[in-house]
Amino acid sequence: MTICQVRTATSALLDALPLHEEDRKLRLAKVAGEIQDDQRRNAAARVSHAKRRRRELAAIGIHVETLRCCIPP
């Protein structure tokens, strides 16, 4: 979850507190759906970006699969 999504959820919760229970549930469900949509789009963008970047690197002769890992043990 991104900071922006946390902010959106918190804001929606605070806005919905004074509402009746049924209205509060509807408002929070709507915001939860919007956050899920954002997460889906972010995941698709992440995959797309990684694929494009690998193609770009391969085009200049860098193959990510053959690079050594630089994370210390």
N, CA, C and O atoms as a DFTB+ gen file, in Angstrom:
292 C
 N C O
     1  1       0.846      -1.171       0.000
     2  2       0.000       0.000       0.000
     3  2       0.897       1.242       0.000
     4  3       1.862       1.324       0.760
     5  1       0.569       2.184      -0.846
     6  2       1.367       3.401      -0.935
     7  2       0.938       4.400       0.136
     8  3      -0.124       4.266       0.744
     9  1       1.776       5.392       0.351
    10  2       1.445       6.439       1.320
    11  2       0.179       7.167       0.890
    12  3      -0.657       7.508       1.726
    13  1       0.038       7.402      -0.393
    14  2      -1.146       8.082      -0.919
    15  2      -2.405       7.256      -0.636
    16  3      -3.448       7.814      -0.297
    17  1      -2.311       5.945      -0.774
    18  2      -3.464       5.078      -0.510
    19  2      -3.810       5.070       0.979
    20  3      -4.985       5.040       1.344
    21  1      -2.789       5.096       1.835
    22  2      -3.037       5.170       3.281
    23  2      -3.740       6.486       3.612
    24  3      -4.683       6.522       4.402
    25  1      -3.263       7.559       2.993
    26  2      -3.875       8.871       3.220
    27  2      -5.331       8.875       2.753
    28  3      -6.201       9.414       3.436
    29  1      -5.592       8.281       1.601
    30  2      -6.951       8.215       1.068
    31  2      -7.859       7.424       2.003
    32  3      -8.983       7.842       2.280
    33  1      -7.379       6.288       2.487
    34  2      -8.173       5.453       3.391
    35  2      -8.432       6.171       4.706
    36  3      -9.547       6.133       5.225
    37  1      -7.418       6.822       5.245
    38  2      -7.571       7.542       6.511
    39  2      -8.551       8.691       6.356
    40  3      -9.410       8.903       7.212
    41  1      -8.424       9.419       5.281
    42  2      -9.317      10.545       5.026
    43  2     -10.758      10.068       4.893
    44  3     -11.676      10.682       5.437
    45  1     -10.951       8.971       4.166
    46  2     -12.302       8.433       3.991
    47  2     -12.882       7.974       5.327
    48  3     -14.064       8.184       5.602
    49  1     -12.054       7.354       6.145
    50  2     -12.523       6.902       7.446
    51  2     -12.947       8.080       8.314
    52  3     -14.004       8.047       8.945
    53  1     -12.123       9.111       8.342
    54  2     -12.456      10.284       9.156
    55  2     -13.698      10.998       8.626
    56  3     -14.511      11.488       9.409
    57  1     -13.848      11.059       7.308
    58  2     -15.035      11.683       6.719
    59  2     -16.295      10.870       6.989
    60  3     -17.383      11.429       7.123
    61  1     -16.146       9.551       7.068
    62  2     -17.309       8.675       7.216
    63  2     -17.746       8.493       8.670
    64  3     -18.852       8.010       8.913
    65  1     -16.923       8.861       9.626
    66  2     -17.271       8.640      11.036
    67  2     -18.612       9.247      11.447
    68  3     -19.373       8.583      12.150
    69  1     -18.935      10.475      11.044
    70  2     -20.208      11.039      11.490
    71  2     -21.430      10.494      10.743
    72  3     -22.559      10.805      11.122
    73  1     -21.238       9.697       9.703
    74  2     -22.355       9.179       8.920
    75  2     -23.041       8.019       9.635
    76  3     -22.488       7.412      10.552
    77  1     -24.268       7.732       9.185
    78  2     -24.967       6.549       9.705
    79  2     -24.209       5.307       9.272
    80  3     -23.459       5.339       8.296
    81  1     -24.401       4.229       9.986
    82  2     -23.605       3.016       9.759
    83  2     -23.681       2.526       8.316
    84  3     -22.661       2.164       7.731
    85  1     -24.879       2.512       7.740
    86  2     -25.038       2.008       6.377
    87  2     -24.318       2.915       5.373
    88  3     -23.649       2.426       4.463
    89  1     -24.455       4.230       5.537
    90  2     -23.768       5.174       4.654
    91  2     -22.252       5.073       4.813
    92  3     -21.508       5.171       3.838
    93  1     -21.807       4.876       6.049
    94  2     -20.377       4.740       6.321
    95  2     -19.822       3.516       5.602
    96  3     -18.758       3.576       4.986
    97  1     -20.560       2.395       5.686
    98  2     -20.107       1.170       5.026
    99  2     -20.026       1.360       3.516
   100  3     -19.080       0.898       2.878
   101  1     -21.022       2.041       2.944
   102  2     -21.014       2.281       1.500
   103  2     -19.835       3.162       1.104
   104  3     -19.150       2.881       0.121
   105  1     -19.597       4.223       1.863
   106  2     -18.493       5.141       1.548
   107  2     -17.151       4.414       1.637
   108  3     -16.300       4.561       0.760
   109  1     -16.967       3.627       2.705
   110  2     -15.692       2.927       2.888
   111  2     -15.510       1.822       1.847
   112  3     -14.393       1.574       1.394
   113  1     -16.601       1.163       1.468
   114  2     -16.504       0.125       0.435
   115  2     -16.101       0.749      -0.903
   116  3     -15.301       0.180      -1.646
   117  1     -16.662       1.922      -1.201
   118  2     -16.318       2.605      -2.448
   119  2     -14.830       2.964      -2.469
   120  3     -14.147       2.741      -3.468
   121  1     -14.336       3.517      -1.371
   122  2     -12.923       3.902      -1.300
   123  2     -12.029       2.667      -1.354
   124  3     -10.971       2.692      -1.982
   125  1     -12.451       1.584      -0.695
   126  2     -11.664       0.341      -0.741
   127  2     -11.568      -0.170      -2.174
   128  3     -10.510      -0.642      -2.593
   129  1     -12.656      -0.082      -2.926
   130  2     -12.635      -0.491      -4.326
   131  2     -11.702       0.366      -5.156
   132  3     -10.979      -0.138      -6.015
   133  1     -11.721       1.680      -4.892
   134  2     -10.824       2.582      -5.619
   135  2      -9.363       2.269      -5.309
   136  3      -8.512       2.305      -6.198
   137  1      -9.077       1.962      -4.050
   138  2      -7.701       1.619      -3.676
   139  2      -7.285       0.310      -4.340
   140  3      -6.149       0.183      -4.797
   141  1      -8.192      -0.661      -4.398
   142  2      -7.868      -1.919      -5.068
   143  2      -7.593      -1.690      -6.554
   144  3      -6.683      -2.295      -7.120
   145  1      -8.376      -0.820      -7.181
   146  2      -8.134      -0.494      -8.586
   147  2      -6.763       0.146      -8.757
   148  3      -6.028      -0.190      -9.686
   149  1      -6.418       1.071      -7.859
   150  2      -5.100       1.709      -7.908
   151  2      -3.989       0.673      -7.777
   152  3      -2.995       0.729      -8.501
   153  1      -4.158      -0.270      -6.854
   154  2      -3.144      -1.297      -6.646
   155  2      -3.002      -2.180      -7.880
   156  3      -1.891      -2.561      -8.250
   157  1      -4.129      -2.509      -8.519
   158  2      -4.094      -3.311      -9.737
   159  2      -3.345      -2.576     -10.848
   160  3      -2.509      -3.160     -11.536
   161  1      -3.656      -1.289     -11.015
   162  2      -2.972      -0.497     -12.046
   163  2      -1.485      -0.357     -11.741
   164  3      -0.654      -0.437     -12.645
   165  1      -1.148      -0.148     -10.468
   166  2       0.267      -0.030     -10.087
   167  2       1.017      -1.322     -10.373
   168  3       2.152      -1.291     -10.849
   169  1       0.388      -2.459     -10.084
   170  2       1.040      -3.748     -10.341
   171  2       1.252      -3.948     -11.836
   172  3       2.314      -4.409     -12.254
   173  1       0.250      -3.604     -12.646
   174  2       0.384      -3.745     -14.099
   175  2       1.482      -2.818     -14.623
   176  3       2.256      -3.206     -15.499
   177  1       1.552      -1.611     -14.098
   178  2       2.586      -0.663     -14.534
   179  2       3.969      -1.163     -14.144
   180  3       4.923      -1.013     -14.908
   181  1       4.085      -1.758     -12.958
   182  2       5.368      -2.283     -12.501
   183  2       5.855      -3.393     -13.428
   184  3       7.030      -3.426     -13.794
   185  1       4.956      -4.300     -13.807
   186  2       5.306      -5.401     -14.711
   187  2       5.702      -4.846     -16.075
   188  3       6.711      -5.250     -16.654
   189  1       4.900      -3.921     -16.577
   190  2       5.173      -3.332     -17.883
   191  2       6.517      -2.608     -17.892
   192  3       7.294      -2.744     -18.838
   193  1       6.783      -1.850     -16.852
   194  2       8.046      -1.116     -16.762
   195  2       9.237      -2.083     -16.730
   196  3      10.244      -1.863     -17.404
   197  1       9.112      -3.146     -15.945
   198  2      10.209      -4.116     -15.836
   199  2      10.468      -4.787     -17.188
   200  3      11.620      -4.966     -17.584
   201  1       9.394      -5.159     -17.894
   202  2       9.563      -5.790     -19.204
   203  2      10.224      -4.834     -20.190
   204  3      11.131      -5.227     -20.924
   205  1       9.776      -3.584     -20.208
   206  2      10.350      -2.606     -21.133
   207  2      11.817      -2.363     -20.813
   208  3      12.658      -2.301     -21.710
   209  1      12.119      -2.226     -19.518
   210  2      13.499      -1.959     -19.112
   211  2      14.405      -3.131     -19.494
   212  3      15.523      -2.910     -19.960
   213  1      13.947      -4.375     -19.307
   214  2      14.755      -5.537     -19.690
   215  2      15.012      -5.559     -21.194
   216  3      16.112      -5.886     -21.638
   217  1      13.975      -5.204     -21.984
   218  2      14.158      -5.145     -23.440
   219  2      15.176      -4.076     -23.814
   220  3      16.034      -4.299     -24.668
   221  1      15.077      -2.911     -23.171
   222  2      16.018      -1.825     -23.456
   223  2      17.449      -2.230     -23.100
   224  3      18.381      -1.968     -23.860
   225  1      17.615      -2.865     -21.952
   226  2      18.946      -3.301     -21.542
   227  2      19.481      -4.389     -22.467
   228  3      20.659      -4.388     -22.822
   229  1      18.604      -5.320     -22.856
   230  2      19.028      -6.390     -23.762
   231  2      19.452      -5.812     -25.114
   232  3      20.370      -6.323     -25.756
   233  1      18.783      -4.754     -25.536
   234  2      19.117      -4.126     -26.827
   235  2      20.528      -3.535     -26.820
   236  3      21.160      -3.422     -27.870
   237  1      21.019      -3.160     -25.643
   238  2      22.389      -2.622     -25.578
   239  2      23.376      -3.659     -25.044
   240  3      24.511      -3.330     -24.700
   241  1      22.930      -4.915     -24.979
   242  2      23.836      -6.001     -24.635
   243  2      23.936      -6.345     -23.162
   244  3      24.833      -7.090     -22.769
   245  1      23.052      -5.829     -22.347
   246  2      23.074      -6.148     -20.913
   247  2      21.936      -7.132     -20.639
   248  3      20.766      -6.829     -20.874
   249  1      22.298      -8.309     -20.138
   250  2      21.310      -9.333     -19.822
   251  2      21.234      -9.472     -18.301
   252  3      22.162      -9.962     -17.656
   253  1      20.110      -9.029     -17.750
   254  2      19.950      -8.943     -16.300
   255  2      20.104     -10.314     -15.641
   256  3      20.614     -10.408     -14.524
   257  1      19.668     -11.376     -16.319
   258  2      19.727     -12.719     -15.726
   259  2      21.157     -13.159     -15.446
   260  3      21.396     -13.981     -14.561
   261  1      22.106     -12.614     -16.198
   262  2      23.499     -13.051     -16.046
   263  2      24.303     -12.177     -15.078
   264  3      25.451     -12.493     -14.768
   265  1      23.712     -11.092     -14.605
   266  2      24.427     -10.214     -13.682
   267  2      24.521     -10.858     -12.293
   268  3      23.610     -11.560     -11.855
   269  1      25.629     -10.606     -11.625
   270  2      25.800     -11.117     -10.272
   271  2      24.971     -10.297      -9.309
   272  3      24.741      -9.108      -9.532
   273  1      24.527     -10.921      -8.255
   274  2      23.745     -10.249      -7.223
   275  2      24.677      -9.396      -6.377
   276  3      25.775      -9.832      -6.031
   277  1      24.251      -8.190      -6.043
   278  2      25.106      -7.296      -5.252
   279  2      24.591      -7.140      -3.825
   280  3      25.086      -6.295      -3.080
   281  1      23.608      -7.941      -3.439
   282  2      23.098      -7.882      -2.068
   283  2      24.030      -8.690      -1.183
   284  3      24.254      -9.872      -1.446
   285  1      24.588      -8.069      -0.120
   286  2      25.510      -8.802       0.746
   287  2      24.808      -9.937       1.484
   288  3      23.632      -9.826       1.831
   289  1      25.537     -11.032       1.723
   290  2      24.923     -12.192       2.409
   291  2      24.547     -11.904       3.838
   292  3      24.026     -12.780       4.528
